[in-house]
Amino acid sequence: MTTSEFILGHSADDVEDRKQEAHKIVWALLVAVALHLVIGVGIALSSGLFSSPIQLEEDKPIELTMVDLSTPAPTVPKNPMFKETDESKASVEKPKDQTFESNANSIGASQLPATGEAPLPSQQGKDRPTSDFENQQSSLAIDGAQPRPSAAPQESPSPSAPPTPTPAVDQLAMLTSTPTPSVQPTASIEPLRPRSVYQPMKEQTHLSGSITNRGAPRVNAVGTPLGRYRKIVADAVGSHWYMYVEEQRDLISIGTATVRYTVVKSGEIKNLRILQNTSNEAFANVCLRSFLESKLPPIPDDVADSLPPEGLTEEFSFTTYAN
């Protein structure tokens, strides 16, 4: 009995111990679950406090703009390119390709084969920003001098003329003999200074163009009333410019000045200003003075009708080179 009681007594204690361990495990699981819940709630709260909420933008409808391409957009008319034509090279016939506007008709020609894409002849020459086809010295307009004798001829006394007053005796001491008749000298005529017209300086420039017709270098240009008025403006301003440059040659330096101007219908020059100047102030003043002192005729009605309301607005470049 004693042994059996020992064995039974030991089993009851073991069961009690297992119950206690099971309670501990259950409480441990409950504590672990509670801790996980606390940690999860904490993370959720921290995420909500320190992160900006995501804002969902509403979908906007797609906007389409319809453009009517059947009617072209209005464009501001621009003055076509101008190229002066020498009257000696003018053509009665108009060219098929009217590339340039000019003071007279001109049919393009070139002495060399075409070597480029520009609507110009091909030729050898200096590297200049211009497109001159020949060399020419500048000259100002001169009316020319009228013939004038250098000494007035002397007239012989007529036999019927009244006697001259008798001089004193001592003044006639060497004049008592009868003077022999002499031939009256012929008055010498000073040589005439020829009349000349204004012409600008030109230097044949190096050009690579597409003109294939053989002949003296020219471009395809059509003479128009606007082209003829443009030449009037260029001649008036240019003749003054060469004169002022010659007067102040020692003051100006090498460079280029670009001037913008507007000629109103009355012929008055307005809105005159320097756009760019790589020379000095003296050169800029010469360029402006050339415009201010030029007298232009009114713009003809047929020309004014083709221009904007403000008149003829263009740019003019003046350049001085080293010799």
C-alpha positions in Angstrom: 0.0 0.0 0.0 2.7 2.3 0.8 4.3 1.9 -2.6 1.0 2.3 -4.4 0.2 5.3 -2.5 3.6 6.7 -3.5 2.9 6.1 -7.1 -0.6 7.6 -7.0 0.6 10.6 -5.1 3.3 11.4 -7.6 0.8 11.4 -10.6 -1.5 14.0 -9.0 1.4 16.4 -8.5 2.4 16.0 -12.2 -1.0 16.8 -13.4 -1.2 19.9 -11.3 2.2 21.0 -12.7 1.0 20.6 -16.2 -2.1 22.6 -15.6 0.0 25.4 -14.3 2.3 25.3 -17.3 -0.6 25.3 -19.6 -2.0 28.4 -17.9 1.4 30.1 -18.2 1.5 29.3 -21.9 -2.0 30.7 -22.4 -1.2 33.8 -20.6 2.1 34.1 -22.5 0.2 33.8 -25.8 -2.3 36.4 -24.7 0.5 38.8 -23.7 2.2 38.2 -27.0 -1.0 38.9 -29.0 -1.6 42.0 -26.9 2.0 43.2 -27.6 1.6 42.6 -31.3 -1.7 44.6 -31.3 -0.1 47.5 -29.4 2.9 47.5 -31.8 0.6 47.4 -34.8 -1.6 50.2 -33.6 1.5 52.3 -32.8 2.9 51.8 -36.4 -0.5 52.7 -37.9 -0.7 55.8 -35.8 2.9 56.9 -36.6 2.3 56.3 -40.3 -0.8 58.5 -40.2 0.9 61.3 -38.3 4.1 61.7 -40.2 3.3 60.7 -43.8 1.2 62.9 -46.0 -2.0 61.4 -47.2 -2.2 60.4 -50.8 -4.4 62.6 -52.7 -6.1 61.2 -55.7 -6.5 63.7 -58.5 -9.7 63.6 -60.4 -9.5 62.6 -64.0 -9.8 65.7 -66.2 -11.4 65.4 -69.6 -9.1 65.6 -72.6 -9.2 68.9 -74.4 -8.9 69.1 -78.2 -8.3 72.2 -80.2 -9.6 72.3 -83.7 -7.5 74.2 -86.2 -8.9 75.2 -89.6 -6.1 74.5 -92.1 -8.2 75.4 -95.2 -7.4 79.1 -94.8 -3.7 80.0 -94.3 -2.7 82.2 -91.4 -2.4 85.9 -92.4 1.2 86.9 -92.9 2.8 90.4 -92.7 4.0 91.4 -96.1 7.8 91.8 -96.3 9.8 93.8 -98.7 11.4 91.5 -101.3 15.1 91.4 -101.7 16.5 94.4 -103.5 19.5 94.3 -105.9 20.6 97.4 -107.8 20.9 97.1 -111.5 23.4 99.1 -113.5 21.5 100.9 -116.2 24.1 99.9 -118.8 23.2 96.2 -118.1 19.5 96.6 -117.9 17.3 94.4 -120.0 14.0 95.3 -121.7 12.8 91.7 -121.2 11.8 90.6 -117.8 13.5 87.4 -116.4 11.5 84.2 -115.9 12.8 83.9 -112.4 12.1 87.2 -110.7 14.3 86.6 -107.7 15.2 90.2 -106.8 13.4 93.5 -107.0 15.4 96.2 -108.7 15.3 99.6 -110.4 15.5 97.9 -113.8 15.1 94.5 -115.4 18.1 92.2 -115.4 18.6 88.6 -116.7 21.0 86.5 -114.7 24.3 85.5 -116.1 27.6 84.2 -114.9 31.1 83.9 -116.4 31.9 80.8 -114.4 30.0 77.5 -114.0 27.5 77.2 -111.2 29.2 76.3 -107.9 26.6 77.0 -105.3 22.9 77.2 -104.4 22.5 81.0 -104.0 20.6 82.8 -106.8 23.9 84.6 -107.8 26.6 84.2 -110.4 29.8 82.4 -109.6 33.0 84.5 -109.7 36.4 85.1 -108.1 37.0 88.1 -105.9 37.5 89.4 -102.4 35.8 88.1 -99.4 33.3 90.8 -98.5 29.7 90.8 -97.1 28.5 92.4 -100.3 27.8 90.9 -103.7 29.4 93.3 -106.2 30.0 92.0 -109.7 32.7 94.5 -110.7 35.3 97.0 -109.4 34.3 100.6 -109.4 35.6 103.7 -107.7 33.1 105.9 -105.9 32.3 109.4 -107.3 30.1 112.2 -106.3 27.6 114.0 -108.6 29.3 117.0 -110.3 27.4 119.4 -112.6 30.6 120.3 -114.4 32.2 123.7 -115.0 31.2 126.1 -117.8 33.9 127.4 -120.2 35.5 130.6 -119.0 38.4 132.6 -120.4 41.5 133.0 -118.3 42.1 136.6 -119.5 39.8 139.1 -121.0 40.8 140.2 -124.6 41.9 143.8 -125.0 40.2 146.0 -127.6 42.2 148.3 -130.0 41.3 152.0 -129.9 39.1 152.9 -132.8 40.3 155.7 -135.1 37.2 157.6 -134.5 37.6 157.3 -130.7 38.2 160.6 -128.8 41.8 161.5 -127.9 42.9 160.3 -124.5 44.1 162.8 -121.9 47.7 164.0 -122.5 50.0 162.7 -119.8 52.7 164.8 -118.2 55.9 165.4 -120.2 58.2 163.3 -118.0 55.8 160.3 -118.4 56.0 160.5 -122.2 59.8 160.7 -122.5 60.1 157.1 -123.7 56.8 157.2 -125.6 57.4 159.8 -128.2 57.8 157.4 -131.1 54.7 156.1 -132.9 53.9 152.7 -131.5 53.8 149.8 -134.0 50.5 147.9 -134.3 50.6 144.6 -132.5 48.4 141.5 -132.6 45.9 141.2 -129.7 46.4 138.1 -127.6 43.8 135.4 -127.8 42.1 134.5 -124.5 42.9 131.0 -123.3 40.1 128.7 -122.2 40.3 126.6 -119.1 39.7 122.9 -119.6 36.1 121.8 -118.7 35.6 119.7 -115.7 33.4 116.8 -116.9 29.9 116.3 -115.5 29.6 113.1 -113.4 26.9 111.3 -111.6 27.0 109.6 -108.2 28.2 106.0 -108.1 29.1 103.9 -105.0 32.4 102.1 -104.6 32.3 98.4 -105.6 34.7 95.6 -105.2 34.3 92.3 -107.0 33.5 89.8 -104.4 33.9 86.0 -104.3 30.5 84.4 -105.0 29.3 80.8 -105.4 25.9 80.8 -107.1 23.5 78.7 -109.1 23.1 80.8 -112.3 24.2 78.9 -115.4 23.7 81.4 -118.2 27.0 82.6 -119.6 27.6 86.3 -119.7 28.6 89.3 -117.7 27.7 88.7 -114.0 24.1 89.7 -113.3 21.1 88.4 -111.3 17.5 87.8 -112.2 15.7 91.0 -111.2 12.6 92.8 -112.2 12.3 96.5 -112.2 9.4 97.9 -110.2 8.3 101.3 -109.0 9.4 100.3 -105.4 12.8 99.2 -106.7 13.3 102.6 -108.5 12.4 104.5 -105.3 14.8 102.3 -103.3 17.6 103.3 -105.6 16.6 107.0 -105.1 17.0 106.5 -101.4 20.3 104.6 -101.8 21.8 107.3 -104.1 20.7 110.2 -101.9 22.1 108.6 -98.7 25.2 107.2 -100.3 26.3 110.4 -102.0 26.2 112.2 -98.6 27.9 109.3 -96.9 30.9 109.2 -99.2 31.3 113.0 -98.8 31.2 112.9 -95.0 33.5 109.9 -94.8 36.1 111.8 -97.0 35.9 114.8 -94.7 36.4 112.8 -91.5 38.6 110.0 -92.8 41.1 110.6 -90.0 38.4 110.3 -87.3 36.6 107.1 -88.2 37.8 103.6 -87.7 37.3 100.3 -89.6 34.0 98.6 -89.0 30.3 98.2 -90.0 27.3 100.2 -88.8 23.7 99.0 -89.5 21.0 101.7 -89.6 17.2 101.1 -89.5 15.0 103.9 -90.9 11.5 104.5 -92.1 10.5 106.8 -95.0 7.0 108.1 -94.7 4.8 109.0 -97.7 6.0 112.6 -97.7 9.6 111.5 -98.1 10.6 112.4 -94.6 12.9 110.0 -92.8 11.8 108.9 -89.3 12.6 106.3 -86.6 16.3 106.5 -87.4 18.5 104.5 -85.2 21.7 102.5 -85.1 21.1 98.8 -84.7 24.7 97.7 -84.6 28.1 99.4 -84.8 31.5 97.8 -84.8 33.3 101.0 -85.7 33.5 104.1 -83.5 31.1 106.9 -82.6 32.4 109.2 -85.3 31.5 106.7 -87.9 28.0 106.2 -86.5 27.4 110.0 -86.6 28.5 110.1 -90.2 26.0 107.3 -91.1 23.1 109.1 -89.2 24.0 112.5 -90.7 23.8 111.0 -94.2 20.2 110.1 -93.6 19.3 113.3 -91.8 20.6 115.6 -94.6 19.2 113.6 -97.5 16.2 115.2 -99.3 13.9 112.5 -100.6 10.9 113.0 -102.9 7.5 111.9 -101.7 6.7 108.2 -102.2 4.6 107.7 -105.4 1.1 106.6 -104.8 1.5 103.3 -106.6 4.5 102.6 -104.3 2.8 103.8 -101.1 -0.2 101.5 -101.8 2.0 98.4 -101.6 3.7 99.5 -98.4 2.5 99.2 -94.8 0.7 102.3 -93.3 3.9 103.5 -91.6 5.8 103.6 -94.8 9.0 102.1 -96.1 11.1 100.5 -93.3 14.4 99.0 -94.1 18.0 98.5 -92.9 21.1 100.0 -94.4 24.7 98.8 -93.7 27.8 101.0 -94.0 31.3 99.4 -94.0 34.8 100.7 -94.1 37.7 98.4 -94.9 41.5 98.6 -94.6 43.3 99.5 -97.8 
